[in-house]
């Protein structure tokens, strides 16, 4: 069993190509979502999931107001650009 970040990083980098084909399921609200491991780097692991706009509204219309789709919709709705970013 790996018990430190350095050994975990070394194994991840060693098996980078195979790991990038793996999926991880993460529970959010009442649902479980599959994320693809899309990157293995020296400092981090990158997870990726595409969520279509139609899927956002289908999930919300179906009553899923605590899931990933609802969170994404709320982030987009609440976003306001900072003056520094313009």
C-alpha distances in whole Angstrom, upper triangle without the diagonal:
4,6,9,12,13,10,10,13,14,12,14,17,16,16,19,21,19,17,21,22,20,21,19,21,22,24,27,30,31,29,26,26,25,24,23,21,24,22,20,21,20,20,19,19,22,23,26,28,32,34,38,41,42,39,39,42,41,39,41,44,42,41,37,38,34,33,32,35,37,35,35,39,39,38,40,43,42,42,45,45,45,48,46,44,47
4,6,8,9,6,6,10,10,9,11,14,14,15,17,20,18,16,19,21,19,20,19,21,21,24,27,30,31,29,26,26,24,23,22,19,22,20,17,18,17,16,16,16,20,21,24,27,31,33,37,39,41,38,38,41,41,38,40,43,41,41,37,37,34,32,30,34,36,33,34,37,37,36,38,41,40,40,42,42,42,45,43,41,44
4,7,9,8,8,11,12,12,14,16,17,18,19,23,21,19,22,24,21,22,20,22,22,24,27,30,31,30,27,27,26,24,24,21,24,22,19,19,17,16,16,17,20,22,25,28,32,34,38,40,42,39,38,42,42,39,40,44,42,41,37,37,34,32,31,34,36,33,34,37,37,35,38,41,40,39,41,41,41,44,41,40,44
4,6,6,6,9,10,11,12,15,16,17,18,22,21,19,21,24,22,22,21,23,23,25,27,30,32,31,28,27,26,24,23,20,22,20,17,16,14,13,14,15,19,21,24,27,31,33,37,39,41,38,38,41,42,39,40,44,42,41,37,37,34,32,30,34,35,32,33,37,36,34,37,39,38,37,39,39,38,41,39,37,41
4,6,5,6,9,10,10,12,14,15,16,19,19,17,19,22,20,21,19,22,21,24,26,29,31,30,27,26,24,22,21,18,19,17,14,13,11,9,10,12,16,18,22,25,28,31,34,37,39,36,35,39,40,37,38,42,41,40,36,36,32,30,28,32,33,30,30,34,34,31,34,37,35,34,36,36,35,38,35,34,37
4,5,5,6,9,10,11,12,14,15,19,19,17,19,22,21,22,21,24,24,27,29,32,34,33,30,28,26,24,23,19,20,17,14,12,9,10,11,13,17,20,23,27,30,33,36,39,41,38,38,42,42,40,41,45,44,43,39,39,35,33,31,34,36,33,33,37,37,34,36,39,38,37,38,38,37,39,37,35,39
4,5,5,6,9,10,11,12,14,17,17,15,18,21,20,21,20,23,24,27,29,32,34,32,29,28,26,23,22,19,20,18,14,13,11,12,13,14,18,20,24,27,30,33,37,39,41,39,38,42,42,40,42,45,44,43,39,39,36,34,32,35,37,34,34,38,38,36,38,41,40,39,41,40,40,42,40,38,41
4,5,5,6,9,10,11,12,15,15,13,15,18,16,18,17,20,20,23,25,29,30,29,25,24,22,20,18,15,17,15,11,11,10,11,10,11,14,16,20,23,27,29,33,36,38,35,35,38,38,36,38,41,40,39,36,36,32,30,28,31,33,30,31,34,34,32,34,38,37,36,38,37,37,40,38,36,39
4,5,5,6,8,10,10,14,14,12,14,17,16,18,17,21,21,25,26,30,32,30,26,25,22,20,18,14,15,12,9,8,7,8,8,9,13,15,19,22,26,29,32,35,37,34,34,38,38,36,38,41,40,40,36,36,33,31,28,31,33,30,30,34,34,31,33,37,36,34,36,35,35,38,35,33,37
4,5,5,6,9,10,13,14,13,15,18,17,20,20,23,24,27,29,33,35,32,29,27,25,22,20,16,17,14,10,10,8,11,11,12,16,18,22,25,28,31,35,37,40,37,37,41,41,39,41,44,43,43,39,39,36,34,31,34,36,34,33,37,37,35,37,40,39,38,40,39,39,41,38,36,40
4,5,5,6,8,11,11,10,13,15,15,17,17,21,22,26,28,32,33,30,27,25,23,20,18,15,16,14,10,11,11,13,12,12,15,17,20,24,27,30,33,36,38,36,36,40,40,37,40,43,41,41,38,38,35,32,30,33,35,33,33,36,37,35,37,40,40,38,40,40,40,43,40,38,41
4,5,5,6,9,9,7,10,12,12,14,15,18,20,23,25,29,30,28,24,22,20,17,15,11,12,10,7,8,9,11,10,9,12,14,17,20,23,26,30,33,35,32,33,36,36,34,36,39,38,38,35,35,32,29,27,30,32,30,29,33,34,31,33,36,36,35,37,36,37,39,37,35,38
4,5,5,8,10,9,10,14,14,17,18,21,23,26,28,32,33,31,27,25,22,19,16,13,13,10,7,7,7,10,10,10,13,15,18,21,24,28,31,34,36,34,34,38,38,36,39,42,41,41,37,38,35,32,29,32,34,32,31,34,35,33,34,38,37,36,38,36,37,39,37,34,37
4,6,8,9,9,12,14,15,18,19,23,24,28,30,34,35,32,29,27,24,21,18,15,15,13,10,11,11,14,14,13,16,18,21,24,27,30,33,36,38,36,37,40,40,38,41,44,43,43,39,40,37,34,32,34,37,35,34,37,38,36,37,41,41,39,41,40,41,43,40,38,41
4,6,6,6,9,11,11,14,16,20,22,26,28,32,32,30,26,24,20,18,15,12,13,12,9,11,13,15,14,12,15,16,18,21,24,27,30,34,35,33,34,38,37,35,38,41,40,40,37,37,35,32,29,32,34,33,32,35,37,34,36,39,39,38,40,39,40,43,40,38,40
4,6,5,6,9,10,13,15,19,21,25,26,30,31,28,25,22,19,16,13,10,10,8,6,8,11,13,12,10,12,13,15,19,21,25,28,31,33,31,31,35,35,33,36,39,38,38,35,36,33,30,27,29,32,30,29,32,34,32,33,36,36,35,37,36,37,39,37,34,37
4,6,5,7,10,13,16,19,22,25,27,31,32,29,25,22,19,16,13,10,10,9,9,11,14,16,15,13,13,14,16,18,21,24,27,30,32,30,31,35,34,33,36,38,37,38,35,36,34,30,28,29,33,31,29,33,35,32,33,37,37,36,38,37,38,41,38,36,38
4,5,6,7,11,14,17,20,24,26,30,30,27,23,21,17,15,12,10,11,11,10,14,16,18,16,13,14,14,16,18,21,24,27,30,31,29,30,34,33,32,35,37,36,37,33,35,33,29,27,29,32,30,29,33,34,33,34,37,38,36,39,38,40,42,40,38,40
4,5,5,9,11,14,17,20,23,26,27,24,20,18,15,12,9,7,9,9,8,11,14,15,13,10,11,11,13,16,19,22,25,28,30,27,28,32,31,29,32,35,34,34,31,32,29,26,24,26,29,27,26,30,31,30,31,34,35,33,36,36,37,40,38,35,37
4,6,8,11,14,17,20,22,26,27,23,20,17,14,11,7,5,5,6,7,11,14,15,13,10,9,9,11,13,16,19,22,25,27,25,26,29,29,28,30,33,32,33,29,31,28,25,22,24,27,26,24,28,29,27,28,32,33,31,34,33,35,37,35,32,35
4,7,10,14,16,20,22,26,26,22,19,16,12,11,7,7,8,10,11,15,18,19,16,13,12,11,12,13,15,19,21,25,26,24,25,29,28,27,30,32,31,32,29,30,28,25,22,24,27,26,25,28,30,29,29,33,34,32,35,35,37,40,38,35,37
4,7,10,13,17,19,23,23,20,16,14,10,9,6,6,9,11,11,15,18,19,15,12,12,10,11,12,15,18,21,25,26,23,24,28,27,25,28,30,29,30,26,28,26,22,20,22,25,24,23,27,29,27,28,32,33,32,35,35,36,39,38,35,37
4,7,10,13,16,19,19,16,12,10,6,5,4,6,9,12,13,17,20,19,16,12,11,9,9,10,13,15,18,22,23,20,21,24,23,21,24,27,25,26,23,24,22,19,17,19,22,21,20,24,25,24,26,29,30,29,32,33,35,38,37,34,36
4,6,10,13,16,16,14,10,8,6,5,6,7,11,13,14,17,20,19,15,12,11,8,10,10,14,16,19,22,23,20,20,24,23,21,23,26,24,24,21,22,20,16,15,17,20,19,19,22,24,23,25,28,28,28,31,32,34,37,36,33,36
4,7,10,13,13,10,6,5,4,6,9,11,14,16,17,20,23,22,18,15,14,11,11,11,14,15,18,21,21,18,18,21,20,18,20,23,21,21,18,19,16,13,12,15,18,17,18,21,22,22,24,26,27,27,31,32,33,37,36,34,36
4,6,10,11,8,5,5,6,7,11,12,15,17,18,21,23,21,18,15,14,11,12,11,14,14,18,20,21,18,17,20,20,17,19,22,20,19,16,17,14,11,10,14,15,14,15,18,19,19,21,24,24,25,28,29,31,35,34,32,34
4,6,7,6,4,6,9,11,14,16,19,21,22,24,26,24,21,18,17,14,15,14,16,15,19,20,21,17,16,19,19,15,17,20,18,17,13,14,11,9,9,13,14,13,15,18,18,19,21,23,23,24,28,30,31,35,35,33,35
4,6,6,6,7,10,12,16,17,20,22,23,25,27,25,21,19,18,15,15,13,15,14,17,18,19,15,14,17,16,13,14,17,16,14,11,11,7,5,6,10,10,9,12,14,15,15,18,19,20,21,25,27,28,32,32,30,32
4,6,8,10,14,15,19,21,23,25,27,29,31,29,25,23,21,18,18,16,18,16,18,19,19,16,14,16,16,12,12,15,14,12,8,8,5,5,8,10,10,10,13,14,14,16,18,19,20,22,25,28,30,33,34,32,34
4,7,10,14,16,20,22,25,27,29,31,33,31,27,25,24,20,20,18,19,17,19,20,19,16,15,16,15,12,12,15,12,11,8,9,7,7,10,12,12,13,15,17,17,19,21,22,23,25,28,31,33,37,37,35,37
4,7,10,13,17,19,22,24,26,29,31,29,25,23,21,17,17,14,16,14,16,18,17,14,13,15,14,10,12,15,12,12,8,10,8,6,8,10,11,12,14,16,17,19,20,22,23,24,28,30,33,36,37,34,36
4,7,10,13,16,18,21,23,26,28,26,23,20,18,15,14,12,14,14,16,18,18,15,15,17,16,13,15,18,15,15,12,14,11,9,9,12,14,14,15,17,19,19,21,23,24,25,29,31,33,37,36,34,36
4,6,10,13,15,18,20,23,26,24,20,17,15,12,11,9,11,10,14,16,16,13,13,16,15,12,15,18,16,16,13,14,13,9,8,10,13,13,13,16,18,18,19,22,23,24,27,29,31,34,34,31,33
4,7,10,12,15,17,20,23,22,19,15,13,10,9,7,10,11,14,17,18,14,15,19,17,15,18,21,19,20,16,18,16,13,11,13,16,16,15,18,20,20,21,24,25,25,29,30,32,35,35,32,34
4,7,9,12,14,17,20,19,15,12,10,6,5,5,9,11,14,17,18,16,16,20,19,17,20,23,22,22,19,20,18,14,12,14,17,16,15,18,20,19,20,23,24,24,27,28,30,33,32,29,31
4,6,9,11,15,18,18,14,10,8,6,5,6,10,12,16,19,20,18,19,22,22,20,23,26,25,26,22,23,21,18,15,17,20,19,18,21,23,21,22,26,27,26,29,29,31,34,33,30,32
4,6,8,11,14,14,11,7,6,5,6,9,12,15,19,22,24,21,22,26,25,24,26,29,28,29,25,26,24,20,17,20,23,21,20,23,25,23,24,27,28,27,30,29,31,34,32,29,32
4,7,10,14,14,11,8,6,6,6,9,12,15,18,21,23,21,22,26,26,25,27,30,29,30,27,27,25,22,19,20,23,21,20,23,25,23,23,27,28,26,28,28,29,32,30,27,29
4,6,10,11,8,6,5,7,9,12,15,18,21,24,27,25,25,29,29,28,30,33,33,33,29,30,27,24,21,23,26,23,22,25,27,24,25,29,29,27,29,28,29,32,30,27,29
4,7,8,6,5,6,9,12,15,18,22,25,28,30,28,28,32,32,31,33,36,35,35,32,32,29,26,23,26,28,26,24,28,29,26,28,31,31,29,31,30,31,34,31,29,31
4,5,5,6,8,12,14,18,21,24,27,30,32,30,30,34,35,33,35,38,38,38,34,34,31,28,25,28,30,27,26,29,30,27,28,32,31,29,31,30,30,32,30,27,30
4,6,9,11,15,18,21,24,27,30,33,36,34,33,37,38,36,38,41,41,40,37,36,33,31,28,30,32,29,28,32,32,29,31,34,33,31,33,31,31,33,30,28,31
4,7,10,13,17,20,23,26,29,31,34,32,31,35,36,34,35,39,39,38,34,34,31,29,26,28,30,27,26,30,30,26,28,32,30,28,30,29,28,31,28,26,29
4,6,10,13,17,20,22,26,28,31,29,28,32,33,30,32,35,35,34,31,30,27,25,22,25,27,24,23,26,27,24,26,29,28,26,28,27,27,30,28,26,29
4,7,10,14,17,20,23,26,28,26,26,29,30,28,29,33,32,32,28,28,25,23,20,22,25,22,21,25,25,23,25,28,28,26,28,28,28,31,29,27,30
4,7,10,13,16,20,22,25,23,22,26,27,25,27,30,30,30,26,26,23,21,17,20,22,19,18,22,23,20,21,25,25,23,26,25,26,29,27,24,27
4,7,11,13,17,19,22,19,19,23,23,21,23,27,26,26,22,23,20,17,14,16,19,17,16,19,21,18,20,23,24,22,25,25,26,30,28,25,28
4,7,10,13,16,18,16,16,20,21,19,21,24,24,24,21,21,20,16,13,14,17,16,14,17,19,17,18,21,22,21,24,24,26,29,28,24,27
4,6,10,13,15,12,13,17,17,16,18,21,20,21,18,19,17,14,10,11,15,14,12,15,17,16,16,20,21,20,23,24,26,29,29,25,27
4,6,10,12,10,11,14,15,14,17,19,19,20,18,18,18,14,11,11,14,14,11,14,16,15,15,18,20,19,22,23,26,29,28,25,26
4,7,8,7,7,11,11,11,13,15,16,17,14,15,15,12,9,7,11,11,9,11,14,13,13,16,18,18,21,22,25,28,28,25,26
4,5,5,7,9,10,11,13,14,15,17,15,16,17,14,11,9,12,13,10,11,15,15,13,16,19,18,21,23,26,29,29,26,26
4,5,5,7,9,10,11,13,14,16,15,15,16,14,12,9,11,12,10,9,13,13,11,13,16,16,19,21,24,27,28,25,25
4,5,5,6,9,10,10,12,14,14,15,17,15,13,10,12,14,12,11,15,16,14,16,19,20,23,24,28,31,32,29,29
4,5,5,6,8,10,10,13,11,13,14,11,10,7,10,13,11,11,14,16,15,16,19,20,23,25,28,32,32,29,30
4,6,5,6,9,10,11,9,10,12,9,8,5,7,9,8,7,11,12,11,13,16,17,20,22,26,29,30,27,28
4,5,5,6,8,10,10,10,13,11,11,8,8,12,11,9,12,14,13,13,17,18,21,24,27,30,32,29,29
4,6,5,6,9,9,11,13,12,12,9,10,14,13,12,15,17,17,17,20,22,25,27,31,34,35,32,33
4,5,5,7,5,8,10,8,9,7,8,11,12,11,13,16,16,16,19,21,24,27,30,33,34,32,33
4,5,5,5,6,9,8,10,7,6,10,11,9,11,14,15,14,17,19,23,25,28,32,33,31,32
4,5,7,9,12,12,14,11,10,14,15,13,15,18,17,17,20,22,25,28,31,34,36,34,34
4,6,9,11,11,13,11,11,15,16,15,17,20,20,19,22,24,28,31,34,37,38,36,37
4,6,9,10,12,11,10,13,15,14,15,18,19,18,21,23,27,30,33,36,37,35,36
4,6,6,9,8,7,10,12,12,13,16,17,17,19,21,25,28,30,34,35,33,34
4,6,9,8,5,8,11,10,10,13,15,14,16,19,22,25,28,31,32,30,32
4,7,8,6,7,10,11,11,13,15,16,16,19,22,25,27,31,32,30,32
4,5,5,6,9,10,11,13,15,16,17,19,22,25,27,31,31,29,31
4,5,5,6,9,10,11,12,14,15,16,20,22,25,28,29,26,28
4,5,5,6,9,10,11,12,14,16,19,21,24,28,28,26,27
4,5,5,6,9,10,10,12,14,18,21,23,27,28,25,27
4,5,5,6,9,10,11,12,16,18,21,24,25,23,25
4,5,5,6,9,10,11,14,16,19,23,23,21,22
4,6,5,6,9,10,14,16,19,23,24,21,22
4,5,5,6,8,12,15,18,21,22,20,22
4,6,5,6,10,12,15,18,19,17,19
4,6,5,9,11,14,17,19,16,17
4,6,9,12,15,18,20,18,18
4,6,10,12,16,18,16,17
4,7,9,13,14,12,14
4,6,9,12,10,11
4,6,8,7,7
4,5,5,7
4,5,6
4,6
4
